[in-house]
Amino acid sequence: MARLALVTGGTRGIGKAISLKLKAAGYLVVATYAGNERAAEKFQVVSGIPIFKFDVGDFDACKASIEQVEVEVGAIDILVNNAGITRDSPLHKMDVAQWSDVIRTNLDSCFNLCSCVVNGMRERGFGRVVNISSINGQKGQFGQTNYAAAKAGMIGFTKAMALETASKGITVNTVAPGYIGTEMVRQVPEDVINKHILPHIPVGRLGEPEEVARCVVFLVSEDAGFIRALP
């Protein structure tokens, strides 16, 4: 029986690439989304991957939706916390909504989803959790105190959870991509990308979502059972 993977924000960008690569690798996959109904429905038709709509920042919505997935599809062995948003602004101009929206979606979601699936993983003696952070959670970025804080928080969350679950056959890892050519990054003006982003990337180009997805596929595999976040 193929293992079931749930990918949050799994119908567009990096999440879409992860969902498709996991399916191609033989996993059962379900993808979540929050807003873009048209893109999600197109993704489902083209890929054949079931989709579920809920707010990953809302614990009760996560709990209800995970229960629905388990009834309709099966037990979740693999969780990829990929859902994320930006609400960029310098701190002196940032309002509470810009801060809380990003923290809820990008960081609270890790607790919400992991807490809903970890007990089942512990009981079955197997689990894979991959949290998609960002290089900006490690180095910071102008106008992204909210995003950088959330992504840095994901890294700390990952390290702690990895220590708690390793003895139960559950690995927890973070992938922290640099600048990837997603719809979100492509919204940055081209001259800014060319002048301020590409010069700092050693290979001289944006990454591709599929390159991140290949890393995730390895981390959730049986072969990666000894790999977990470093303390």
PAPA-934760 format. One line per field, with one value per residue: x, z, y of N, C-alpha, C in turn. Coordinates in nm, 2 decimals. Example, Ala and Ser with C-alpha at 12.3 -4.5 7.8 and 13.67 -1.06 7.14 Angstrom:
<mipas>
n.c1 = c(1.32;1.28) $
n.c3 = c(0.78;0.71) $
n.c2 = c(-0.57;-0.22) $
ca.c1 = c(1.23;1.37) $
ca.c3 = c(0.78;0.71) $
ca.c2 = c(-0.45;-0.11) $
c.c1 = c(1.32;1.29) $
c.c3 = c(0.78;0.79) $
c.c2 = c(-0.33;0.00) $
</mipas>
This chain:
<mipas>
n.c1 = c(0.08;0.06;0.22;0.06;0.08;0.04;0.03;0.06;-0.07;-0.05;-0.11;0.00;0.30;0.59;0.48;0.30;0.48;0.60;0.39;0.33;0.58;0.59;0.37;0.45;0.66;0.53;0.37;0.06;-0.12;-0.25;-0.35;-0.36;-0.53;-0.60;-0.71;-0.71;-0.93;-0.98;-0.73;-0.67;-0.87;-0.81;-0.56;-0.63;-0.79;-0.60;-0.39;-0.51;-0.50;-0.64;-0.80;-0.82;-0.98;-0.89;-0.81;-0.49;-0.39;-0.58;-0.66;-0.89;-1.00;-0.80;-0.79;-1.05;-1.04;-0.82;-0.92;-1.12;-0.97;-0.85;-1.06;-1.17;-0.95;-0.72;-0.47;-0.23;0.09;0.30;0.39;0.40;0.47;0.41;0.26;0.24;0.26;0.32;0.34;0.47;0.65;0.83;0.92;0.84;0.62;0.46;0.15;-0.06;-0.22;-0.08;0.15;0.03;-0.11;0.09;0.24;0.05;-0.02;0.23;0.37;0.22;0.07;0.24;0.25;-0.03;-0.09;0.10;0.05;-0.19;-0.14;0.08;0.04;-0.08;0.12;0.32;0.19;0.19;0.46;0.60;0.69;0.71;0.80;0.83;0.93;0.88;1.09;1.28;1.55;1.55;1.47;1.69;1.88;1.75;1.56;1.51;1.21;1.07;1.02;0.81;0.78;1.05;1.07;0.87;0.97;1.22;1.13;1.01;1.23;1.34;1.13;1.13;1.37;1.33;1.10;1.21;1.39;1.21;1.07;1.22;1.29;1.06;1.04;1.00;1.09;1.20;1.24;1.38;1.36;1.52;1.47;1.64;1.60;1.33;1.18;0.89;0.54;0.50;0.76;0.81;0.66;0.81;0.97;1.14;1.38;1.47;1.51;1.72;1.92;1.95;1.91;1.98;2.27;2.36;2.33;2.50;2.49;2.38;2.11;1.75;1.62;1.44;1.11;1.09;1.34;1.35;1.15;1.25;1.44;1.27;1.13;1.33;1.38;1.15;1.15;1.20;1.47;1.58;1.57;1.75;1.80;1.76;1.66;1.94;2.04) $
n.c3 = c(0.00;-0.09;0.06;0.22;0.14;0.25;0.12;0.20;0.07;-0.18;-0.46;-0.62;-0.74;-0.55;-0.39;-0.57;-0.75;-0.57;-0.50;-0.75;-0.80;-0.59;-0.64;-0.88;-0.79;-0.67;-0.45;-0.27;-0.28;-0.14;-0.18;-0.03;-0.03;-0.01;-0.13;-0.42;-0.61;-0.88;-0.99;-0.82;-0.89;-1.16;-1.13;-0.99;-1.19;-1.40;-1.27;-1.12;-0.85;-0.53;-0.38;-0.10;0.07;0.31;0.59;0.69;0.91;1.10;1.37;1.44;1.18;1.06;1.21;1.16;0.88;0.85;0.97;0.79;0.55;0.64;0.67;0.40;0.24;0.37;0.63;0.72;0.64;0.56;0.58;0.44;0.51;0.34;0.28;0.25;0.28;0.19;0.33;0.28;0.43;0.56;0.91;1.05;0.92;0.92;0.99;1.24;1.13;0.90;1.02;1.19;1.00;0.84;1.03;1.13;0.90;0.80;1.02;1.26;1.13;1.11;1.38;1.39;1.19;1.23;1.50;1.45;1.31;1.43;1.64;1.52;1.35;1.54;1.66;1.44;1.40;1.20;1.01;0.82;0.81;0.65;0.65;0.48;0.47;0.44;0.29;0.38;0.64;0.76;0.70;0.71;0.57;0.41;0.48;0.56;0.83;0.95;0.78;0.78;1.05;1.09;0.92;1.03;1.28;1.20;1.15;1.41;1.53;1.38;1.46;1.73;1.72;1.58;1.76;1.95;1.82;1.69;1.80;1.75;1.49;1.32;1.11;1.09;0.90;0.76;0.46;0.32;0.09;-0.15;-0.37;-0.57;-0.88;-0.86;-0.88;-0.68;-0.64;-0.89;-0.90;-0.80;-0.92;-1.24;-1.27;-1.01;-0.94;-1.12;-1.05;-0.77;-0.67;-0.83;-0.86;-0.61;-0.61;-0.64;-0.88;-1.06;-1.14;-1.09;-0.88;-0.96;-0.91;-0.92;-0.85;-0.58;-0.51;-0.57;-0.37;-0.15;-0.20;-0.17;0.11;0.23;0.18;0.23;0.24;0.37;0.64;0.84;0.85;1.00;1.13;1.23;1.57) $
n.c2 = c(-0.12;0.21;0.49;0.78;1.12;1.45;1.77;2.09;2.40;2.30;2.32;2.51;2.67;2.60;2.40;2.27;2.15;1.98;1.81;1.69;1.56;1.38;1.22;1.11;0.96;0.75;0.78;0.82;1.12;1.41;1.74;2.07;2.39;2.74;2.98;3.03;2.93;2.86;2.79;2.57;2.39;2.34;2.23;1.99;1.86;1.82;1.68;1.48;1.46;1.46;1.75;1.97;2.23;2.46;2.67;2.69;2.82;2.80;2.62;2.45;2.42;2.28;2.05;1.94;1.90;1.73;1.50;1.45;1.39;1.16;0.99;0.98;0.93;0.82;0.72;0.96;0.96;1.12;1.45;1.76;2.08;2.34;2.56;2.91;3.27;3.61;3.94;4.20;4.47;4.74;4.74;4.97;5.05;4.84;4.68;4.53;4.33;4.25;4.14;3.93;3.77;3.65;3.52;3.34;3.18;3.09;2.99;2.92;2.72;2.50;2.40;2.35;2.15;1.95;1.87;1.75;1.52;1.38;1.20;0.97;0.90;0.83;0.61;0.43;0.40;0.52;0.81;1.11;1.44;1.74;2.07;2.36;2.61;2.91;3.08;3.34;3.32;3.26;3.45;3.69;3.97;4.28;4.45;4.23;4.14;4.00;3.77;3.66;3.61;3.41;3.21;3.15;3.07;2.83;2.67;2.64;2.51;2.27;2.15;2.10;1.93;1.72;1.60;1.51;1.31;1.12;0.86;0.73;0.66;0.87;1.12;1.46;1.74;2.04;2.23;2.49;2.70;2.91;3.19;3.11;3.04;3.11;3.20;3.39;3.50;3.59;3.82;4.02;4.31;4.30;4.43;4.46;4.19;4.13;4.31;4.30;4.05;3.82;3.87;3.78;3.51;3.22;3.05;3.21;3.23;3.20;2.94;2.64;2.52;2.24;2.16;2.19;2.02;1.77;1.73;1.72;1.48;1.29;1.32;1.23;0.96;0.61;0.56;0.78;0.75;0.80;1.06;1.37;1.69;1.89;1.94) $
ca.c1 = c(0.00;0.14;0.20;-0.02;0.14;-0.04;0.11;-0.02;-0.03;0.01;-0.16;0.07;0.44;0.68;0.39;0.25;0.59;0.62;0.28;0.35;0.69;0.55;0.28;0.53;0.74;0.45;0.30;-0.07;-0.10;-0.36;-0.30;-0.45;-0.52;-0.68;-0.77;-0.72;-1.02;-0.97;-0.60;-0.68;-0.95;-0.73;-0.46;-0.69;-0.82;-0.48;-0.30;-0.58;-0.47;-0.75;-0.77;-0.90;-0.97;-0.90;-0.71;-0.39;-0.37;-0.69;-0.64;-1.01;-1.02;-0.70;-0.83;-1.16;-0.99;-0.73;-1.01;-1.19;-0.88;-0.82;-1.18;-1.19;-0.83;-0.64;-0.39;-0.13;0.23;0.40;0.33;0.49;0.42;0.46;0.18;0.31;0.22;0.40;0.28;0.59;0.65;0.92;0.86;0.78;0.50;0.38;0.04;-0.08;-0.28;0.03;0.23;-0.04;-0.15;0.20;0.27;-0.06;-0.02;0.36;0.43;0.11;0.03;0.33;0.19;-0.17;-0.09;0.19;-0.02;-0.31;-0.09;0.19;0.00;-0.10;0.26;0.38;0.13;0.23;0.60;0.66;0.64;0.80;0.76;0.92;0.88;0.95;1.13;1.33;1.68;1.53;1.45;1.83;1.96;1.67;1.54;1.44;1.06;1.01;1.04;0.71;0.82;1.17;1.05;0.80;1.05;1.32;1.05;0.99;1.36;1.35;1.02;1.17;1.48;1.27;1.02;1.29;1.44;1.10;1.00;1.32;1.28;0.93;1.05;0.95;1.19;1.14;1.34;1.35;1.42;1.51;1.51;1.67;1.49;1.28;1.10;0.75;0.45;0.52;0.89;0.80;0.59;0.92;1.01;1.25;1.50;1.51;1.57;1.84;2.02;1.97;1.89;2.07;2.41;2.39;2.31;2.63;2.47;2.34;1.97;1.66;1.59;1.31;1.03;1.11;1.46;1.31;1.06;1.34;1.49;1.16;1.10;1.43;1.37;1.03;1.17;1.25;1.62;1.62;1.53;1.85;1.83;1.67;1.72;2.05;2.01) $
ca.c3 = c(0.00;-0.10;0.17;0.18;0.17;0.24;0.09;0.22;-0.04;-0.28;-0.59;-0.70;-0.71;-0.50;-0.35;-0.69;-0.79;-0.47;-0.51;-0.87;-0.79;-0.49;-0.71;-0.98;-0.71;-0.63;-0.33;-0.27;-0.25;-0.13;-0.17;0.02;-0.08;0.07;-0.19;-0.56;-0.65;-1.02;-1.00;-0.75;-0.97;-1.28;-1.08;-0.97;-1.32;-1.47;-1.20;-1.06;-0.71;-0.45;-0.31;0.02;0.10;0.45;0.64;0.77;1.03;1.19;1.43;1.42;1.04;1.03;1.27;1.09;0.75;0.86;0.99;0.66;0.47;0.69;0.64;0.26;0.16;0.45;0.73;0.67;0.68;0.52;0.59;0.39;0.55;0.24;0.26;0.29;0.22;0.22;0.35;0.30;0.47;0.67;1.04;1.10;0.85;0.92;1.08;1.31;1.04;0.82;1.11;1.23;0.89;0.80;1.14;1.13;0.78;0.78;1.14;1.34;1.05;1.15;1.50;1.37;1.11;1.30;1.61;1.41;1.25;1.50;1.72;1.43;1.30;1.65;1.67;1.33;1.40;1.08;0.97;0.76;0.81;0.59;0.66;0.38;0.53;0.34;0.32;0.45;0.78;0.81;0.69;0.72;0.44;0.43;0.46;0.59;0.97;0.97;0.70;0.83;1.19;1.07;0.86;1.13;1.37;1.14;1.17;1.55;1.55;1.32;1.54;1.85;1.69;1.53;1.88;2.02;1.75;1.62;1.85;1.70;1.34;1.25;1.08;1.07;0.84;0.70;0.34;0.32;-0.05;-0.19;-0.46;-0.66;-0.98;-0.84;-0.91;-0.58;-0.66;-1.02;-0.88;-0.78;-1.05;-1.30;-1.25;-0.88;-0.95;-1.20;-0.99;-0.63;-0.63;-0.91;-0.83;-0.49;-0.63;-0.71;-1.01;-1.15;-1.18;-0.99;-0.87;-1.02;-0.81;-0.93;-0.78;-0.44;-0.50;-0.57;-0.23;-0.06;-0.24;-0.10;0.26;0.28;0.14;0.33;0.24;0.45;0.77;0.94;0.83;1.07;1.15;1.33;1.69) $
ca.c2 = c(0.00;0.34;0.59;0.90;1.24;1.57;1.88;2.22;2.49;2.20;2.33;2.61;2.70;2.49;2.30;2.20;2.07;1.87;1.72;1.61;1.47;1.27;1.13;1.04;0.86;0.64;0.81;0.88;1.26;1.51;1.88;2.17;2.52;2.83;3.09;3.04;2.81;2.82;2.72;2.45;2.30;2.30;2.13;1.86;1.80;1.78;1.59;1.37;1.46;1.52;1.87;2.00;2.37;2.50;2.77;2.62;2.90;2.78;2.49;2.38;2.39;2.18;1.92;1.88;1.86;1.61;1.39;1.42;1.32;1.02;0.91;0.97;0.88;0.72;0.78;1.05;0.92;1.22;1.59;1.87;2.21;2.43;2.68;3.03;3.40;3.73;4.07;4.27;4.61;4.78;4.73;5.10;5.07;4.72;4.68;4.40;4.23;4.20;4.05;3.81;3.69;3.58;3.42;3.23;3.09;3.03;2.93;2.85;2.61;2.39;2.34;2.30;2.03;1.85;1.82;1.67;1.39;1.32;1.08;0.86;0.86;0.76;0.47;0.34;0.38;0.58;0.94;1.21;1.58;1.83;2.20;2.44;2.74;3.00;3.14;3.46;3.29;3.25;3.58;3.81;4.04;4.41;4.45;4.09;4.10;3.90;3.65;3.61;3.55;3.29;3.10;3.12;2.99;2.69;2.60;2.60;2.41;2.15;2.09;2.04;1.81;1.61;1.54;1.44;1.20;1.03;0.73;0.67;0.63;0.99;1.22;1.60;1.82;2.17;2.27;2.64;2.74;3.05;3.24;3.01;3.11;3.09;3.32;3.49;3.57;3.66;3.95;4.12;4.38;4.23;4.50;4.43;4.06;4.13;4.40;4.28;3.91;3.73;3.88;3.71;3.37;3.17;2.99;3.32;3.22;3.16;2.80;2.59;2.45;2.10;2.13;2.18;1.90;1.65;1.72;1.67;1.34;1.21;1.33;1.15;0.83;0.51;0.58;0.90;0.73;0.84;1.20;1.46;1.82;1.90;2.02) $
c.c1 = c(0.09;0.12;0.13;0.06;0.04;0.05;0.02;0.03;0.02;-0.04;-0.10;0.21;0.52;0.59;0.33;0.36;0.62;0.51;0.29;0.47;0.66;0.46;0.36;0.62;0.66;0.37;0.15;-0.05;-0.23;-0.29;-0.40;-0.43;-0.61;-0.76;-0.80;-0.80;-0.99;-0.84;-0.60;-0.76;-0.88;-0.63;-0.51;-0.73;-0.70;-0.40;-0.38;-0.56;-0.58;-0.71;-0.86;-0.87;-0.99;-0.79;-0.61;-0.35;-0.47;-0.69;-0.77;-1.03;-0.92;-0.75;-0.95;-1.12;-0.91;-0.82;-1.09;-1.10;-0.86;-0.94;-1.19;-1.07;-0.75;-0.55;-0.27;0.01;0.33;0.32;0.44;0.42;0.48;0.38;0.24;0.26;0.33;0.31;0.39;0.57;0.76;0.85;0.78;0.65;0.41;0.27;0.02;-0.13;-0.17;0.12;0.15;-0.08;-0.03;0.24;0.17;-0.04;0.12;0.41;0.33;0.07;0.11;0.28;0.05;-0.17;-0.01;0.11;-0.14;-0.26;0.01;0.15;-0.02;0.03;0.33;0.32;0.17;0.38;0.67;0.60;0.75;0.73;0.87;0.86;0.96;0.97;1.18;1.47;1.66;1.50;1.59;1.91;1.88;1.65;1.46;1.29;1.00;1.04;0.94;0.75;0.94;1.15;0.97;0.89;1.16;1.25;1.03;1.12;1.37;1.25;1.06;1.27;1.42;1.19;1.10;1.35;1.33;1.05;1.09;1.31;1.15;0.93;1.00;1.07;1.13;1.26;1.29;1.42;1.40;1.56;1.56;1.56;1.46;1.18;0.95;0.67;0.48;0.65;0.88;0.73;0.69;0.96;1.13;1.38;1.56;1.57;1.70;1.95;2.05;1.96;1.99;2.22;2.46;2.37;2.43;2.61;2.41;2.20;1.88;1.65;1.46;1.24;1.06;1.24;1.44;1.24;1.15;1.40;1.39;1.13;1.20;1.40;1.25;1.04;1.21;1.40;1.67;1.59;1.63;1.87;1.72;1.74;1.83;2.00;2.09) $
c.c3 = c(0.00;0.02;0.13;0.23;0.15;0.23;0.11;0.12;-0.16;-0.42;-0.68;-0.65;-0.66;-0.46;-0.46;-0.74;-0.70;-0.48;-0.63;-0.86;-0.69;-0.56;-0.81;-0.92;-0.65;-0.50;-0.36;-0.22;-0.24;-0.11;-0.11;-0.04;0.00;-0.01;-0.34;-0.61;-0.79;-1.05;-0.94;-0.83;-1.09;-1.24;-1.06;-1.09;-1.39;-1.40;-1.14;-0.91;-0.63;-0.39;-0.20;0.05;0.24;0.48;0.73;0.90;1.13;1.24;1.41;1.28;1.00;1.08;1.20;0.95;0.75;0.88;0.87;0.56;0.51;0.66;0.49;0.19;0.24;0.55;0.66;0.73;0.65;0.52;0.54;0.41;0.45;0.23;0.32;0.22;0.26;0.24;0.38;0.33;0.57;0.80;1.08;1.03;0.86;1.03;1.14;1.22;0.95;0.89;1.13;1.12;0.85;0.91;1.15;1.02;0.77;0.90;1.23;1.26;1.08;1.27;1.46;1.30;1.18;1.42;1.57;1.35;1.33;1.58;1.64;1.38;1.42;1.67;1.56;1.32;1.27;1.06;0.91;0.76;0.75;0.59;0.56;0.44;0.42;0.39;0.40;0.60;0.84;0.81;0.71;0.58;0.47;0.40;0.50;0.73;1.00;0.91;0.76;0.97;1.18;1.02;0.95;1.24;1.33;1.17;1.32;1.59;1.50;1.41;1.66;1.83;1.65;1.65;1.95;1.95;1.69;1.67;1.80;1.55;1.26;1.23;1.05;1.02;0.78;0.57;0.33;0.19;-0.05;-0.28;-0.57;-0.76;-0.97;-0.88;-0.81;-0.60;-0.79;-1.01;-0.84;-0.91;-1.10;-1.28;-1.11;-0.87;-1.01;-1.12;-0.84;-0.58;-0.70;-0.88;-0.70;-0.49;-0.71;-0.85;-1.11;-1.20;-1.06;-0.99;-0.94;-0.91;-0.81;-0.86;-0.63;-0.42;-0.49;-0.43;-0.14;-0.08;-0.17;0.05;0.31;0.25;0.25;0.34;0.33;0.59;0.88;0.94;0.91;1.09;1.26;1.45;1.69) $
c.c2 = c(0.12;0.43;0.71;1.02;1.36;1.69;2.01;2.32;2.41;2.21;2.43;2.62;2.58;2.37;2.21;2.10;1.95;1.77;1.63;1.51;1.35;1.17;1.04;0.93;0.75;0.66;0.84;1.02;1.33;1.64;1.97;2.30;2.61;2.93;3.07;2.91;2.77;2.74;2.58;2.34;2.25;2.20;1.99;1.79;1.74;1.67;1.46;1.36;1.53;1.65;1.90;2.15;2.40;2.60;2.70;2.69;2.88;2.64;2.40;2.33;2.28;2.05;1.86;1.83;1.74;1.49;1.35;1.35;1.18;0.93;0.88;0.91;0.78;0.80;0.85;1.01;1.03;1.35;1.69;2.00;2.31;2.56;2.80;3.16;3.50;3.85;4.17;4.42;4.63;4.78;4.85;5.13;4.95;4.72;4.54;4.29;4.17;4.11;3.92;3.72;3.60;3.48;3.31;3.13;3.02;2.95;2.85;2.72;2.49;2.32;2.27;2.16;1.92;1.79;1.73;1.53;1.32;1.19;0.95;0.81;0.78;0.62;0.38;0.32;0.43;0.72;1.02;1.34;1.66;1.97;2.29;2.58;2.83;3.05;3.27;3.44;3.27;3.37;3.70;3.88;4.17;4.39;4.32;4.05;3.99;3.76;3.58;3.54;3.42;3.18;3.06;3.03;2.84;2.61;2.55;2.49;2.27;2.08;2.03;1.92;1.69;1.53;1.46;1.32;1.10;0.89;0.65;0.64;0.75;1.08;1.36;1.68;1.95;2.18;2.42;2.69;2.88;3.10;3.15;3.08;3.08;3.21;3.43;3.57;3.65;3.80;4.06;4.18;4.31;4.30;4.48;4.29;4.06;4.21;4.35;4.14;3.82;3.74;3.81;3.56;3.31;3.12;3.09;3.31;3.19;3.00;2.77;2.51;2.30;2.06;2.12;2.05;1.77;1.62;1.67;1.52;1.25;1.21;1.25;1.00;0.74;0.53;0.69;0.88;0.77;0.99;1.28;1.59;1.82;1.98;2.15) $
</mipas>
